[in-house]
């Protein structure tokens, strides 16, 4: 990421998804950053089957790894 985000909000939202003829609920995990100018930006999003601890841990693990990789290149 190029900007700094003094505030980051995370939330999970539920949507219905049609897949292979069946409809199922799916959780979308989202991180929204507020930059120094006060603008909101989606800085992370992933699909999960649940909004539970394991899903959030995976979300943050991948999110943090992307940041480390961005700074190391």
Jmol script that loads the backbone (N, CA, C; Angstrom):
load data "model"
ATOM      1  N   UNK A   1       0.827  -1.171   0.000  1.00  0.00           N
ATOM      2  CA  UNK A   1       0.000   0.000   0.000  1.00  0.00           C
ATOM      3  C   UNK A   1       0.875   1.239   0.000  1.00  0.00           C
ATOM      4  N   UNK A   2       0.422   2.237  -0.682  1.00  0.00           N
ATOM      5  CA  UNK A   2       1.201   3.456  -0.767  1.00  0.00           C
ATOM      6  C   UNK A   2       0.825   4.451   0.320  1.00  0.00           C
ATOM      7  N   UNK A   3      -0.428   4.462   0.764  1.00  0.00           N
ATOM      8  CA  UNK A   3      -0.877   5.404   1.781  1.00  0.00           C
ATOM      9  C   UNK A   3      -0.724   4.830   3.179  1.00  0.00           C
ATOM     10  N   UNK A   4      -0.740   5.734   4.157  1.00  0.00           N
ATOM     11  CA  UNK A   4      -0.828   5.329   5.553  1.00  0.00           C
ATOM     12  C   UNK A   4      -2.279   5.492   5.984  1.00  0.00           C
ATOM     13  N   UNK A   5      -2.719   4.611   6.849  1.00  0.00           N
ATOM     14  CA  UNK A   5      -4.102   4.626   7.302  1.00  0.00           C
ATOM     15  C   UNK A   5      -4.127   4.704   8.821  1.00  0.00           C
ATOM     16  N   UNK A   6      -4.378   5.904   9.365  1.00  0.00           N
ATOM     17  CA  UNK A   6      -4.438   6.032  10.822  1.00  0.00           C
ATOM     18  C   UNK A   6      -5.591   5.238  11.436  1.00  0.00           C
ATOM     19  N   UNK A   7      -6.632   4.999  10.645  1.00  0.00           N
ATOM     20  CA  UNK A   7      -7.779   4.235  11.117  1.00  0.00           C
ATOM     21  C   UNK A   7      -8.075   3.117  10.124  1.00  0.00           C
ATOM     22  N   UNK A   8      -8.305   1.926  10.660  1.00  0.00           N
ATOM     23  CA  UNK A   8      -8.694   0.785   9.838  1.00  0.00           C
ATOM     24  C   UNK A   8      -9.881   0.115  10.522  1.00  0.00           C
ATOM     25  N   UNK A   9     -10.939  -0.077   9.757  1.00  0.00           N
ATOM     26  CA  UNK A   9     -12.134  -0.754  10.249  1.00  0.00           C
ATOM     27  C   UNK A   9     -12.252  -2.091   9.532  1.00  0.00           C
ATOM     28  N   UNK A  10     -12.609  -3.121  10.265  1.00  0.00           N
ATOM     29  CA  UNK A  10     -12.832  -4.435   9.658  1.00  0.00           C
ATOM     30  C   UNK A  10     -14.245  -4.889   9.989  1.00  0.00           C
ATOM     31  N   UNK A  11     -14.833  -5.580   9.048  1.00  0.00           N
ATOM     32  CA  UNK A  11     -16.191  -6.068   9.248  1.00  0.00           C
ATOM     33  C   UNK A  11     -16.426  -7.255   8.336  1.00  0.00           C
ATOM     34  N   UNK A  12     -17.381  -8.044   8.704  1.00  0.00           N
ATOM     35  CA  UNK A  12     -17.815  -9.154   7.871  1.00  0.00           C
ATOM     36  C   UNK A  12     -19.257  -8.923   7.463  1.00  0.00           C
ATOM     37  N   UNK A  13     -19.566  -9.174   6.216  1.00  0.00           N
ATOM     38  CA  UNK A  13     -20.939  -9.063   5.729  1.00  0.00           C
ATOM     39  C   UNK A  13     -21.330 -10.383   5.086  1.00  0.00           C
ATOM     40  N   UNK A  14     -22.591 -10.702   5.174  1.00  0.00           N
ATOM     41  CA  UNK A  14     -23.097 -11.951   4.615  1.00  0.00           C
ATOM     42  C   UNK A  14     -23.868 -11.693   3.335  1.00  0.00           C
ATOM     43  N   UNK A  15     -23.625 -12.514   2.335  1.00  0.00           N
ATOM     44  CA  UNK A  15     -24.332 -12.443   1.055  1.00  0.00           C
ATOM     45  C   UNK A  15     -24.724 -13.853   0.640  1.00  0.00           C
ATOM     46  N   UNK A  16     -25.703 -13.927  -0.207  1.00  0.00           N
ATOM     47  CA  UNK A  16     -26.071 -15.221  -0.797  1.00  0.00           C
ATOM     48  C   UNK A  16     -25.313 -15.356  -2.108  1.00  0.00           C
ATOM     49  N   UNK A  17     -24.774 -16.552  -2.342  1.00  0.00           N
ATOM     50  CA  UNK A  17     -24.011 -16.816  -3.557  1.00  0.00           C
ATOM     51  C   UNK A  17     -24.596 -18.040  -4.242  1.00  0.00           C
ATOM     52  N   UNK A  18     -24.751 -17.923  -5.541  1.00  0.00           N
ATOM     53  CA  UNK A  18     -25.213 -19.056  -6.344  1.00  0.00           C
ATOM     54  C   UNK A  18     -23.989 -19.741  -6.937  1.00  0.00           C
ATOM     55  N   UNK A  19     -23.861 -21.024  -6.673  1.00  0.00           N
ATOM     56  CA  UNK A  19     -22.697 -21.774  -7.132  1.00  0.00           C
ATOM     57  C   UNK A  19     -23.149 -23.168  -7.529  1.00  0.00           C
ATOM     58  N   UNK A  20     -23.010 -23.501  -8.792  1.00  0.00           N
ATOM     59  CA  UNK A  20     -23.355 -24.847  -9.257  1.00  0.00           C
ATOM     60  C   UNK A  20     -24.812 -25.207  -9.061  1.00  0.00           C
ATOM     61  N   UNK A  21     -25.692 -24.205  -9.172  1.00  0.00           N
ATOM     62  CA  UNK A  21     -27.114 -24.483  -9.046  1.00  0.00           C
ATOM     63  C   UNK A  21     -27.648 -24.402  -7.632  1.00  0.00           C
ATOM     64  N   UNK A  22     -26.783 -24.268  -6.642  1.00  0.00           N
ATOM     65  CA  UNK A  22     -27.265 -24.126  -5.270  1.00  0.00           C
ATOM     66  C   UNK A  22     -26.940 -22.724  -4.760  1.00  0.00           C
ATOM     67  N   UNK A  23     -27.727 -22.277  -3.799  1.00  0.00           N
ATOM     68  CA  UNK A  23     -27.523 -20.971  -3.190  1.00  0.00           C
ATOM     69  C   UNK A  23     -27.067 -21.202  -1.759  1.00  0.00           C
ATOM     70  N   UNK A  24     -25.988 -20.526  -1.386  1.00  0.00           N
ATOM     71  CA  UNK A  24     -25.478 -20.665  -0.022  1.00  0.00           C
ATOM     72  C   UNK A  24     -25.036 -19.304   0.501  1.00  0.00           C
ATOM     73  N   UNK A  25     -25.010 -19.168   1.810  1.00  0.00           N
ATOM     74  CA  UNK A  25     -24.525 -17.950   2.437  1.00  0.00           C
ATOM     75  C   UNK A  25     -23.002 -17.957   2.441  1.00  0.00           C
ATOM     76  N   UNK A  26     -22.430 -16.791   2.204  1.00  0.00           N
ATOM     77  CA  UNK A  26     -20.983 -16.664   2.233  1.00  0.00           C
ATOM     78  C   UNK A  26     -20.640 -15.371   2.965  1.00  0.00           C
ATOM     79  N   UNK A  27     -19.574 -15.415   3.732  1.00  0.00           N
ATOM     80  CA  UNK A  27     -19.114 -14.257   4.475  1.00  0.00           C
ATOM     81  C   UNK A  27     -18.028 -13.543   3.674  1.00  0.00           C
ATOM     82  N   UNK A  28     -18.145 -12.232   3.564  1.00  0.00           N
ATOM     83  CA  UNK A  28     -17.123 -11.413   2.931  1.00  0.00           C
ATOM     84  C   UNK A  28     -16.458 -10.602   4.041  1.00  0.00           C
ATOM     85  N   UNK A  29     -15.144 -10.781   4.210  1.00  0.00           N
ATOM     86  CA  UNK A  29     -14.389 -10.059   5.227  1.00  0.00           C
ATOM     87  C   UNK A  29     -13.718  -8.866   4.560  1.00  0.00           C
ATOM     88  N   UNK A  30     -13.902  -7.682   5.142  1.00  0.00           N
ATOM     89  CA  UNK A  30     -13.463  -6.438   4.507  1.00  0.00           C
ATOM     90  C   UNK A  30     -12.671  -5.590   5.501  1.00  0.00           C
ATOM     91  N   UNK A  31     -11.586  -4.974   5.005  1.00  0.00           N
ATOM     92  CA  UNK A  31     -10.839  -3.969   5.776  1.00  0.00           C
ATOM     93  C   UNK A  31     -10.935  -2.649   5.012  1.00  0.00           C
ATOM     94  N   UNK A  32     -11.365  -1.607   5.709  1.00  0.00           N
ATOM     95  CA  UNK A  32     -11.488  -0.281   5.110  1.00  0.00           C
ATOM     96  C   UNK A  32     -10.562   0.653   5.870  1.00  0.00           C
ATOM     97  N   UNK A  33      -9.667   1.314   5.133  1.00  0.00           N
ATOM     98  CA  UNK A  33      -8.729   2.250   5.734  1.00  0.00           C
ATOM     99  C   UNK A  33      -9.176   3.685   5.512  1.00  0.00           C
ATOM    100  N   UNK A  34      -8.945   4.535   6.496  1.00  0.00           N
ATOM    101  CA  UNK A  34      -9.186   5.971   6.371  1.00  0.00           C
ATOM    102  C   UNK A  34      -7.812   6.618   6.248  1.00  0.00           C
ATOM    103  N   UNK A  35      -7.546   7.259   5.083  1.00  0.00           N
ATOM    104  CA  UNK A  35      -6.223   7.843   4.886  1.00  0.00           C
ATOM    105  C   UNK A  35      -6.111   9.202   5.586  1.00  0.00           C
ATOM    106  N   UNK A  36      -4.967   9.821   5.523  1.00  0.00           N
ATOM    107  CA  UNK A  36      -4.720  11.080   6.239  1.00  0.00           C
ATOM    108  C   UNK A  36      -5.604  12.228   5.753  1.00  0.00           C
ATOM    109  N   UNK A  37      -6.113  12.138   4.536  1.00  0.00           N
ATOM    110  CA  UNK A  37      -7.020  13.166   4.016  1.00  0.00           C
ATOM    111  C   UNK A  37      -8.475  12.890   4.401  1.00  0.00           C
ATOM    112  N   UNK A  38      -8.729  11.763   5.069  1.00  0.00           N
ATOM    113  CA  UNK A  38     -10.072  11.417   5.511  1.00  0.00           C
ATOM    114  C   UNK A  38     -10.876  10.608   4.511  1.00  0.00           C
ATOM    115  N   UNK A  39     -10.243  10.143   3.441  1.00  0.00           N
ATOM    116  CA  UNK A  39     -10.933   9.343   2.435  1.00  0.00           C
ATOM    117  C   UNK A  39     -10.899   7.863   2.805  1.00  0.00           C
ATOM    118  N   UNK A  40     -12.014   7.191   2.589  1.00  0.00           N
ATOM    119  CA  UNK A  40     -12.111   5.752   2.853  1.00  0.00           C
ATOM    120  C   UNK A  40     -11.668   4.971   1.627  1.00  0.00           C
ATOM    121  N   UNK A  41     -10.934   3.894   1.864  1.00  0.00           N
ATOM    122  CA  UNK A  41     -10.483   3.016   0.790  1.00  0.00           C
ATOM    123  C   UNK A  41     -10.587   1.567   1.254  1.00  0.00           C
ATOM    124  N   UNK A  42     -11.057   0.711   0.378  1.00  0.00           N
ATOM    125  CA  UNK A  42     -11.052  -0.723   0.675  1.00  0.00           C
ATOM    126  C   UNK A  42      -9.612  -1.188   0.504  1.00  0.00           C
ATOM    127  N   UNK A  43      -9.022  -1.696   1.582  1.00  0.00           N
ATOM    128  CA  UNK A  43      -7.616  -2.107   1.531  1.00  0.00           C
ATOM    129  C   UNK A  43      -7.445  -3.614   1.643  1.00  0.00           C
ATOM    130  N   UNK A  44      -8.529  -4.326   1.891  1.00  0.00           N
ATOM    131  CA  UNK A  44      -8.464  -5.780   1.936  1.00  0.00           C
ATOM    132  C   UNK A  44      -9.854  -6.374   1.884  1.00  0.00           C
ATOM    133  N   UNK A  45     -10.010  -7.452   1.136  1.00  0.00           N
ATOM    134  CA  UNK A  45     -11.295  -8.139   1.053  1.00  0.00           C
ATOM    135  C   UNK A  45     -11.043  -9.600   0.695  1.00  0.00           C
ATOM    136  N   UNK A  46     -11.801 -10.483   1.317  1.00  0.00           N
ATOM    137  CA  UNK A  46     -11.696 -11.906   1.003  1.00  0.00           C
ATOM    138  C   UNK A  46     -13.023 -12.583   1.300  1.00  0.00           C
ATOM    139  N   UNK A  47     -13.234 -13.703   0.668  1.00  0.00           N
ATOM    140  CA  UNK A  47     -14.433 -14.500   0.892  1.00  0.00           C
ATOM    141  C   UNK A  47     -14.112 -15.598   1.893  1.00  0.00           C
ATOM    142  N   UNK A  48     -15.005 -15.788   2.832  1.00  0.00           N
ATOM    143  CA  UNK A  48     -14.849 -16.868   3.793  1.00  0.00           C
ATOM    144  C   UNK A  48     -16.165 -17.593   3.965  1.00  0.00           C
ATOM    145  N   UNK A  49     -16.115 -18.797   4.446  1.00  0.00           N
ATOM    146  CA  UNK A  49     -17.353 -19.532   4.658  1.00  0.00           C
ATOM    147  C   UNK A  49     -17.986 -19.184   6.002  1.00  0.00           C
ATOM    148  N   UNK A  50     -17.193 -18.587   6.897  1.00  0.00           N
ATOM    149  CA  UNK A  50     -17.697 -18.195   8.213  1.00  0.00           C
ATOM    150  C   UNK A  50     -17.044 -16.880   8.617  1.00  0.00           C
ATOM    151  N   UNK A  51     -17.689 -16.196   9.536  1.00  0.00           N
ATOM    152  CA  UNK A  51     -17.093 -15.009  10.136  1.00  0.00           C
ATOM    153  C   UNK A  51     -16.662 -15.422  11.549  1.00  0.00           C
ATOM    154  N   UNK A  52     -15.650 -16.275  11.611  1.00  0.00           N
ATOM    155  CA  UNK A  52     -15.197 -16.791  12.896  1.00  0.00           C
ATOM    156  C   UNK A  52     -13.730 -16.412  13.118  1.00  0.00           C
ATOM    157  N   UNK A  53     -13.223 -16.812  14.254  1.00  0.00           N
ATOM    158  CA  UNK A  53     -11.853 -16.474  14.627  1.00  0.00           C
ATOM    159  C   UNK A  53     -10.825 -16.976  13.602  1.00  0.00           C
ATOM    160  N   UNK A  54     -10.990 -18.215  13.153  1.00  0.00           N
ATOM    161  CA  UNK A  54     -10.038 -18.800  12.205  1.00  0.00           C
ATOM    162  C   UNK A  54     -10.029 -18.022  10.881  1.00  0.00           C
ATOM    163  N   UNK A  55     -11.208 -17.619  10.411  1.00  0.00           N
ATOM    164  CA  UNK A  55     -11.286 -16.854   9.161  1.00  0.00           C
ATOM    165  C   UNK A  55     -10.608 -15.496   9.308  1.00  0.00           C
ATOM    166  N   UNK A  56     -10.850 -14.818  10.438  1.00  0.00           N
ATOM    167  CA  UNK A  56     -10.217 -13.513  10.660  1.00  0.00           C
ATOM    168  C   UNK A  56      -8.708 -13.651  10.825  1.00  0.00           C
ATOM    169  N   UNK A  57      -8.245 -14.691  11.507  1.00  0.00           N
ATOM    170  CA  UNK A  57      -6.797 -14.898  11.646  1.00  0.00           C
ATOM    171  C   UNK A  57      -6.147 -15.098  10.287  1.00  0.00           C
ATOM    172  N   UNK A  58      -6.774 -15.886   9.424  1.00  0.00           N
ATOM    173  CA  UNK A  58      -6.247 -16.102   8.076  1.00  0.00           C
ATOM    174  C   UNK A  58      -6.252 -14.795   7.287  1.00  0.00           C
ATOM    175  N   UNK A  59      -7.326 -14.023   7.395  1.00  0.00           N
ATOM    176  CA  UNK A  59      -7.429 -12.743   6.702  1.00  0.00           C
ATOM    177  C   UNK A  59      -6.262 -11.837   7.089  1.00  0.00           C
ATOM    178  N   UNK A  60      -6.024 -11.675   8.387  1.00  0.00           N
ATOM    179  CA  UNK A  60      -4.945 -10.794   8.843  1.00  0.00           C
ATOM    180  C   UNK A  60      -3.563 -11.359   8.518  1.00  0.00           C
ATOM    181  N   UNK A  61      -3.414 -12.663   8.560  1.00  0.00           N
ATOM    182  CA  UNK A  61      -2.133 -13.279   8.218  1.00  0.00           C
ATOM    183  C   UNK A  61      -1.768 -12.971   6.760  1.00  0.00           C
ATOM    184  N   UNK A  62      -2.702 -13.172   5.852  1.00  0.00           N
ATOM    185  CA  UNK A  62      -2.466 -12.892   4.430  1.00  0.00           C
ATOM    186  C   UNK A  62      -2.287 -11.392   4.211  1.00  0.00           C
ATOM    187  N   UNK A  63      -3.132 -10.588   4.843  1.00  0.00           N
ATOM    188  CA  UNK A  63      -3.065  -9.136   4.706  1.00  0.00           C
ATOM    189  C   UNK A  63      -1.697  -8.612   5.151  1.00  0.00           C
ATOM    190  N   UNK A  64      -1.201  -9.068   6.273  1.00  0.00           N
ATOM    191  CA  UNK A  64       0.106  -8.633   6.779  1.00  0.00           C
ATOM    192  C   UNK A  64       1.234  -9.129   5.883  1.00  0.00           C
ATOM    193  N   UNK A  65       1.124 -10.338   5.355  1.00  0.00           N
ATOM    194  CA  UNK A  65       2.164 -10.869   4.477  1.00  0.00           C
ATOM    195  C   UNK A  65       2.256 -10.072   3.186  1.00  0.00           C
ATOM    196  N   UNK A  66       1.120  -9.643   2.657  1.00  0.00           N
ATOM    197  CA  UNK A  66       1.120  -8.811   1.451  1.00  0.00           C
ATOM    198  C   UNK A  66       1.873  -7.516   1.722  1.00  0.00           C
ATOM    199  N   UNK A  67       1.657  -6.932   2.885  1.00  0.00           N
ATOM    200  CA  UNK A  67       2.346  -5.692   3.252  1.00  0.00           C
ATOM    201  C   UNK A  67       3.846  -5.912   3.368  1.00  0.00           C
ATOM    202  N   UNK A  68       4.261  -6.993   3.984  1.00  0.00           N
ATOM    203  CA  UNK A  68       5.697  -7.292   4.121  1.00  0.00           C
ATOM    204  C   UNK A  68       6.326  -7.488   2.748  1.00  0.00           C
ATOM    205  N   UNK A  69       5.638  -8.240   1.882  1.00  0.00           N
ATOM    206  CA  UNK A  69       6.165  -8.467   0.531  1.00  0.00           C
ATOM    207  C   UNK A  69       6.257  -7.167  -0.262  1.00  0.00           C
ATOM    208  N   UNK A  70       5.300  -6.274  -0.080  1.00  0.00           N
ATOM    209  CA  UNK A  70       5.315  -5.007  -0.813  1.00  0.00           C
ATOM    210  C   UNK A  70       6.522  -4.157  -0.427  1.00  0.00           C
ATOM    211  N   UNK A  71       6.902  -4.186   0.842  1.00  0.00           N
ATOM    212  CA  UNK A  71       8.034  -3.376   1.299  1.00  0.00           C
ATOM    213  C   UNK A  71       9.389  -4.026   1.033  1.00  0.00           C
ATOM    214  N   UNK A  72       9.388  -5.333   0.816  1.00  0.00           N
ATOM    215  CA  UNK A  72      10.668  -6.023   0.610  1.00  0.00           C
ATOM    216  C   UNK A  72      11.097  -6.061  -0.855  1.00  0.00           C
ATOM    217  N   UNK A  73      10.205  -5.644  -1.771  1.00  0.00           N
ATOM    218  CA  UNK A  73      10.577  -5.644  -3.194  1.00  0.00           C
ATOM    219  C   UNK A  73      11.072  -4.300  -3.646  1.00  0.00           C
TER     220      UNK A  73
END
end "model"
wireframe off; spacefill off
backbone 0.3
color backbone group
